[in-house]
Amino acid sequence: MRSDREKLLDILEAIERTERYAIQGRQAFEQNELIQTWFIQNLQVVGEAARALSSDIKDSHPEIPWTKMIGMRNVLTHNYFEIDFDIVWIVVEQELPALKQDIARIVQSLPQ
């Protein structure tokens, strides 16, 4: 079984993958289905890793929007035809940078 630390590192890696293409800007995102799919896939990883974390980690860090992360994963996975790409972009551009910092801080506080 994978540790909480490994799952948190999965979240960081997925965020870093989105950053590689987010720097191209919103226009590239809107015009390129591959970038859209890339973002969706990595946001699913973020939500799935969050879902799999122990209650101890989630309860210890209520400042992290675990429920929203998991909820977004559920929409992206199960309601594919209802995806709002404006929301996807907002999450990638505005929410992932802060989440990355918060998750990195948690990882640093855990034993290796």
C-alpha positions as CSV (number, residue, x, y, z in Angstrom):
1,M,0.0,0.0,0.0
2,R,1.3,3.5,-0.9
3,S,2.0,5.9,1.9
4,D,0.3,9.3,2.3
5,R,3.7,10.8,1.4
6,E,3.7,9.1,-1.9
7,K,0.1,10.1,-2.6
8,L,1.0,13.7,-1.8
9,L,4.0,13.5,-4.1
10,D,1.6,12.2,-6.8
11,I,-0.4,15.5,-6.3
12,L,2.7,17.6,-6.7
13,E,3.8,15.7,-9.8
14,A,0.4,16.2,-11.4
15,I,0.4,19.9,-10.6
16,E,3.9,20.2,-12.1
17,R,2.8,18.5,-15.3
18,T,0.0,21.0,-15.7
19,E,2.4,23.9,-15.1
20,R,4.4,22.8,-18.2
21,Y,1.5,23.6,-20.5
22,A,-0.3,26.3,-18.5
23,I,2.5,28.7,-19.2
24,Q,1.4,28.7,-22.9
25,G,-1.7,30.6,-21.7
26,R,-5.4,30.3,-22.0
27,Q,-5.6,30.6,-25.7
28,A,-3.4,27.6,-26.2
29,F,-5.6,25.7,-23.7
30,E,-8.8,26.7,-25.5
31,Q,-7.4,25.7,-28.9
32,N,-5.6,22.5,-28.1
33,E,-7.6,19.4,-27.2
34,L,-4.4,17.7,-26.2
35,I,-3.7,20.3,-23.5
36,Q,-7.3,20.2,-22.4
37,T,-7.0,16.4,-22.0
38,W,-3.7,16.7,-20.3
39,F,-5.1,19.1,-17.7
40,I,-8.2,16.9,-17.1
41,Q,-6.0,13.8,-16.7
42,N,-3.8,15.5,-14.2
43,L,-6.6,17.0,-12.2
44,Q,-8.1,13.5,-12.0
45,V,-4.8,12.3,-10.5
46,V,-4.9,15.2,-8.0
47,G,-8.4,14.2,-6.9
48,E,-7.8,10.5,-6.9
49,A,-4.7,10.9,-4.8
50,A,-6.6,13.2,-2.4
51,R,-9.4,10.7,-2.1
52,A,-6.9,7.9,-1.2
53,L,-5.2,9.9,1.6
54,S,-5.8,8.8,5.1
55,S,-8.3,10.6,7.3
56,D,-5.4,11.6,9.6
57,I,-3.7,13.7,6.9
58,K,-7.0,15.3,5.7
59,D,-8.1,16.0,9.2
60,S,-4.7,17.5,10.1
61,H,-4.9,19.9,7.2
62,P,-8.5,21.3,7.0
63,E,-7.1,24.3,5.1
64,I,-6.7,22.1,2.0
65,P,-9.9,21.8,-0.1
66,W,-9.9,18.0,-0.1
67,T,-13.6,17.7,-0.7
68,K,-13.5,20.1,-3.7
69,M,-10.5,18.2,-5.1
70,I,-12.3,14.9,-4.9
71,G,-15.5,16.4,-6.2
72,M,-13.7,17.8,-9.3
73,R,-12.2,14.4,-9.9
74,N,-15.6,12.9,-9.8
75,V,-17.0,15.4,-12.3
76,L,-14.1,15.0,-14.7
77,T,-14.3,11.2,-14.5
78,H,-18.0,10.5,-14.5
79,N,-19.6,13.6,-16.1
80,Y,-17.2,14.1,-19.0
81,F,-19.8,15.8,-21.2
82,E,-20.6,18.3,-18.5
83,I,-17.0,19.6,-18.0
84,D,-16.8,23.4,-17.8
85,F,-13.4,24.2,-19.4
86,D,-13.6,27.7,-17.9
87,I,-13.6,26.2,-14.5
88,V,-10.7,23.8,-15.5
89,W,-8.7,26.8,-16.6
90,I,-9.4,28.8,-13.4
91,V,-8.4,25.9,-11.2
92,V,-5.1,25.4,-13.2
93,E,-4.2,29.1,-13.3
94,Q,-5.5,30.3,-9.9
95,E,-5.8,27.4,-7.5
96,L,-3.0,24.9,-8.3
97,P,-0.1,27.3,-7.5
98,A,-1.3,27.8,-3.9
99,L,-2.2,24.1,-3.6
100,K,1.3,23.1,-4.8
101,Q,2.8,25.2,-2.0
102,D,0.5,23.8,0.6
103,I,1.1,20.2,-0.4
104,A,4.9,20.7,-0.6
105,R,4.7,22.1,3.0
106,I,2.9,19.0,4.2
107,V,5.3,16.7,2.4
108,Q,8.2,18.4,4.1
109,S,6.6,17.9,7.5
110,L,6.3,14.1,7.0
111,P,9.0,11.6,7.7
112,Q,10.7,10.1,4.7
